């Protein structure tokens, strides 16, 4: 089992995101609607696994397939629609961090929820602090069990999304 590492916030994470965003736009600028930094590394001050998560929203299925092929050619590992959310996952490891690029189409519910969650944590630092404590506690308790770690966050994430939807 791989250990679950939660690191203190790294101010370089937004720069890594911007570099990958530039790389994506160079590959498919005419077919990309948006590139969003999602996940814990997108929330200033929040401890996180050293994985930079991005959602690239594309115009259509052909554009999605073409960008996935371009990313594979750039050394990304293709996981397909791993979570059955209509988001195609590709990953690439670097020294000290990893990239997780999710490709999806406009209107994707999982993409919408991740933006809501990110923005709510950005606007509510007390909620982000609660999430950070939970993640650190779960990483220790899960002892390398990624399903237990991820499952342990599910209620908090659902509750935060509900709060974000109520807040508008």
C-alpha positions as CSV (number, residue, x, y, z in Angstrom):
1,X,0.0,0.0,0.0
2,X,1.2,3.5,-0.8
3,X,1.2,5.9,2.2
4,X,-1.3,8.8,2.1
5,X,0.8,12.0,2.3
6,X,-0.9,15.2,3.2
7,X,1.5,18.1,2.8
8,X,1.3,21.7,4.1
9,X,0.1,24.1,1.4
10,X,2.7,24.8,-1.2
11,X,2.6,28.3,-2.8
12,X,4.0,26.8,-6.0
13,X,0.9,24.7,-6.7
14,X,-0.9,27.6,-8.5
15,X,2.1,28.1,-10.7
16,X,2.2,24.3,-11.6
17,X,-1.4,24.6,-12.5
18,X,-0.8,27.6,-14.7
19,X,2.0,25.8,-16.5
20,X,-0.2,22.8,-17.2
21,X,-3.0,25.0,-18.3
22,X,-0.7,26.7,-20.8
23,X,0.4,23.2,-22.0
24,X,-3.3,22.2,-22.5
25,X,-4.2,25.4,-24.3
26,X,-1.2,25.0,-26.7
27,X,-2.5,21.5,-27.5
28,X,-6.2,22.3,-28.0
29,X,-6.9,26.0,-27.6
30,X,-9.7,26.1,-30.1
31,X,-11.6,23.2,-28.5
32,X,-11.1,24.0,-24.8
33,X,-14.0,26.0,-23.1
34,X,-12.3,26.3,-19.7
35,X,-9.4,24.9,-17.6
36,X,-10.0,25.0,-13.9
37,X,-7.7,24.2,-11.0
38,X,-9.8,22.0,-8.7
39,X,-9.1,19.9,-5.6
40,X,-7.4,20.8,-2.4
41,X,-4.3,22.3,-4.1
42,X,-6.6,25.0,-5.6
43,X,-7.6,26.3,-2.1
44,X,-4.9,28.7,-0.7
45,X,-3.6,27.6,2.6
46,X,-5.2,24.1,2.5
47,X,-2.9,21.1,3.1
48,X,-3.2,18.5,0.4
49,X,-1.8,15.5,-1.3
50,X,0.8,16.7,-3.8
51,X,-1.4,16.2,-6.8
52,X,-2.5,19.1,-8.9
53,X,-6.0,18.4,-10.2
54,X,-7.4,20.2,-13.3
55,X,-10.6,20.0,-15.2
56,X,-10.4,20.8,-18.9
57,X,-13.9,21.4,-20.3
58,X,-14.1,20.6,-24.1
59,X,-16.4,21.5,-26.9
60,X,-17.3,17.9,-27.9
61,X,-16.4,14.2,-27.8
62,X,-14.0,14.5,-30.7
63,X,-12.1,17.3,-29.1
64,X,-12.0,15.2,-25.8
65,X,-10.6,12.2,-27.6
66,X,-8.0,14.2,-29.5
67,X,-6.8,15.9,-26.4
68,X,-6.6,12.6,-24.6
69,X,-4.4,11.2,-27.4
70,X,-2.2,14.3,-27.3
71,X,-1.8,13.9,-23.5
72,X,-0.9,10.2,-23.9
73,X,1.8,11.3,-26.4
74,X,3.1,13.6,-23.7
75,X,3.6,10.8,-21.3
76,X,0.3,10.9,-19.5
77,X,-1.2,7.6,-18.2
78,X,-4.8,7.1,-19.4
79,X,-7.3,5.9,-16.8
80,X,-10.4,6.5,-18.9
81,X,-13.6,7.5,-17.0
82,X,-12.3,5.9,-13.8
83,X,-15.1,7.2,-11.5
84,X,-17.9,6.9,-14.1
85,X,-18.6,10.7,-13.9
86,X,-18.3,11.5,-17.5
87,X,-14.7,12.8,-16.9
88,X,-11.7,11.2,-18.6
89,X,-8.7,11.0,-16.2
90,X,-5.1,11.2,-17.3
91,X,-2.1,11.4,-14.9
92,X,1.6,12.2,-15.0
93,X,4.1,12.0,-12.2
94,X,6.8,14.6,-11.7
95,X,9.5,14.9,-9.1
96,X,7.6,15.9,-5.9
97,X,4.1,16.1,-7.4
98,X,1.7,14.6,-9.8
99,X,-0.8,16.0,-12.4
100,X,-4.4,14.7,-12.7
101,X,-6.1,16.1,-15.7
102,X,-9.8,15.4,-16.1
103,X,-11.4,16.0,-19.5
104,X,-15.1,16.6,-19.6
105,X,-17.8,18.3,-21.7
106,X,-19.8,21.4,-20.8
107,X,-22.5,20.8,-18.2
108,X,-20.7,17.9,-16.5
109,X,-22.3,17.6,-13.0
110,X,-19.0,16.3,-11.4
111,X,-17.1,19.3,-12.8
112,X,-19.8,21.7,-11.5
113,X,-19.7,20.1,-8.1
114,X,-15.9,20.4,-7.9
115,X,-16.0,24.1,-8.7
116,X,-18.8,24.6,-6.1
117,X,-16.8,22.7,-3.5
118,X,-13.5,24.6,-4.3
119,X,-15.2,28.0,-4.3
120,X,-17.0,27.3,-1.0
121,X,-13.8,26.4,0.7
122,X,-12.1,29.5,-0.7
123,X,-14.8,31.7,0.7
124,X,-15.0,29.9,4.0
125,X,-11.6,29.4,5.5
126,X,-13.1,27.9,8.7
127,X,-14.6,25.1,6.6
128,X,-11.3,24.6,4.8
129,X,-9.6,24.3,8.2
130,X,-12.1,21.6,9.2
131,X,-11.5,19.8,5.9
132,X,-7.7,19.9,6.5
133,X,-8.1,18.5,10.0
134,X,-10.3,15.7,8.6
135,X,-7.9,14.8,5.8
136,X,-4.9,14.7,8.2
137,X,-6.8,12.5,10.7
138,X,-8.1,10.2,7.9
139,X,-4.6,9.8,6.3
140,X,-3.3,8.5,9.6
141,X,-6.2,6.3,10.4
142,X,-6.5,4.8,6.9
143,X,-2.9,3.7,7.1
144,X,-2.5,3.5,3.3
145,X,-6.1,2.3,2.6
146,X,-7.1,4.8,-0.1
147,X,-10.7,3.6,-0.1
148,X,-11.0,4.3,3.6
149,X,-9.4,7.7,3.2
150,X,-11.6,8.7,0.3
151,X,-14.7,7.2,1.8
152,X,-14.0,9.0,5.1
153,X,-14.3,12.4,3.3
154,X,-17.6,11.6,1.5
155,X,-19.9,13.0,4.2
156,X,-17.9,16.2,4.6
157,X,-17.8,16.8,0.9
158,X,-21.6,16.1,0.5
159,X,-22.4,18.4,3.4
160,X,-20.1,21.2,2.0
161,X,-21.7,20.9,-1.4
162,X,-25.1,21.2,0.2
163,X,-24.0,24.3,2.0
164,X,-22.6,25.8,-1.2
165,X,-25.8,25.2,-3.1
166,X,-27.9,26.8,-0.3
167,X,-25.5,29.8,-0.2
168,X,-25.9,30.2,-3.9
